Amino acid sequence: MVLVNPPYLSDEVHKRKPSLLSANTSQGTIRNVYLRGWRYGLFLGGLVGFISAALYPIIIYPMMHVDDYKKIQAENRKDVNQEEIQPGNMKVWSDPFDRKK
């Protein structure tokens, strides 16, 4: 009976080029690369900064500049008669929580 080493135990594994996500040590084994210290902080700061930069023009800016958006909306709707475009003889929408003066 002849025992043959499976391919994952052969010496060819150690002769392969390392992938970009792993590093070779002096023993030739592959190890994971962990982010520690300032690199971890830089990674988290970059992630939070990227998400914040993506959400700012969508969420934060419109909430801080409500008057600008109200002016734009009034200008866009100045020539629109809501009574004419309302379908099915429905009443034009009004705020149900608006207090009568």
C-alpha positions as CSV (number, residue, x, y, z in Angstrom):
1,M,0.0,0.0,0.0
2,V,1.4,3.4,-1.0
3,L,0.5,6.5,0.9
4,V,0.2,9.6,-1.2
5,N,0.2,13.1,0.4
6,P,-2.9,15.1,-0.5
7,P,-2.2,18.3,-2.5
8,Y,-2.9,20.5,0.5
9,L,0.0,18.9,2.4
10,S,2.5,19.0,-0.5
11,D,5.4,21.4,-0.8
12,E,3.8,23.1,-3.8
13,V,1.5,25.0,-1.4
14,H,4.5,26.9,0.0
15,K,5.9,27.7,-3.4
16,R,2.9,29.6,-4.5
17,K,2.9,33.4,-4.6
18,P,1.1,34.9,-1.6
19,S,-2.3,36.6,-2.2
20,L,-2.8,40.3,-1.6
21,L,-4.8,39.6,1.5
22,S,-2.2,37.5,3.3
23,A,1.5,37.8,4.2
24,N,4.3,35.3,4.3
25,T,6.3,34.8,7.5
26,S,9.9,33.6,7.7
27,Q,8.5,30.0,8.2
28,G,6.6,30.2,4.9
29,T,3.2,29.9,6.5
30,I,0.3,32.2,5.7
31,R,-1.1,34.4,8.5
32,N,-4.0,36.9,8.7
33,V,-3.2,40.6,8.9
34,Y,-5.0,42.4,11.8
35,L,-5.5,46.1,12.1
36,R,-4.2,47.3,15.5
37,G,-3.4,50.6,17.1
38,W,-3.4,53.7,14.9
39,R,-4.3,51.7,11.7
40,Y,-7.5,50.4,13.4
41,G,-8.4,54.0,14.4
42,L,-7.6,55.2,10.9
43,F,-9.7,52.5,9.3
44,L,-12.7,53.2,11.6
45,G,-12.3,57.0,11.2
46,G,-12.2,56.6,7.4
47,L,-15.3,54.4,7.4
48,V,-17.3,56.8,9.6
49,G,-16.1,59.8,7.5
50,F,-17.1,58.1,4.3
51,I,-20.6,57.3,5.6
52,S,-21.0,60.8,7.0
53,A,-19.8,62.4,3.7
54,A,-22.3,60.2,1.8
55,L,-25.3,61.0,4.1
56,Y,-24.6,64.8,4.6
57,P,-26.2,66.0,1.3
58,I,-29.1,63.6,1.6
59,I,-30.2,64.0,5.2
60,I,-28.4,66.8,7.1
61,Y,-28.2,69.6,4.6
62,P,-32.0,69.6,3.8
63,M,-32.8,69.5,7.5
64,M,-30.6,72.6,8.2
65,H,-31.8,74.6,5.2
66,V,-35.6,74.1,5.2
67,D,-36.3,77.7,4.1
68,D,-34.3,77.2,0.9
69,Y,-36.3,74.2,0.0
70,K,-39.6,75.9,0.8
71,K,-38.7,78.7,-1.6
72,I,-37.8,76.3,-4.4
73,Q,-41.0,74.4,-3.8
74,A,-43.1,77.6,-3.9
75,E,-41.4,78.7,-7.1
76,N,-42.0,75.4,-8.8
77,R,-45.7,75.3,-7.8
78,K,-46.6,78.9,-8.5
79,D,-48.3,78.1,-11.9
80,V,-50.0,74.9,-10.8
81,N,-53.7,75.1,-9.9
82,Q,-54.3,72.1,-7.5
83,E,-58.0,72.2,-8.0
84,E,-57.7,71.5,-11.7
85,I,-55.3,68.6,-11.4
86,Q,-56.9,66.8,-8.5
87,P,-58.3,63.5,-9.7
88,G,-61.8,62.2,-9.1
89,N,-63.3,65.4,-7.7
90,M,-61.3,64.8,-4.5
91,K,-60.7,67.6,-2.0
92,V,-57.2,69.2,-2.2
93,W,-55.1,67.9,0.7
94,S,-54.9,69.9,3.8
95,D,-53.1,69.3,7.1
96,P,-55.6,67.5,9.4
97,F,-53.7,68.7,12.5
98,D,-53.6,72.4,11.4
99,R,-55.4,74.5,14.0
100,K,-58.1,76.8,12.8
101,K,-57.5,80.5,13.7
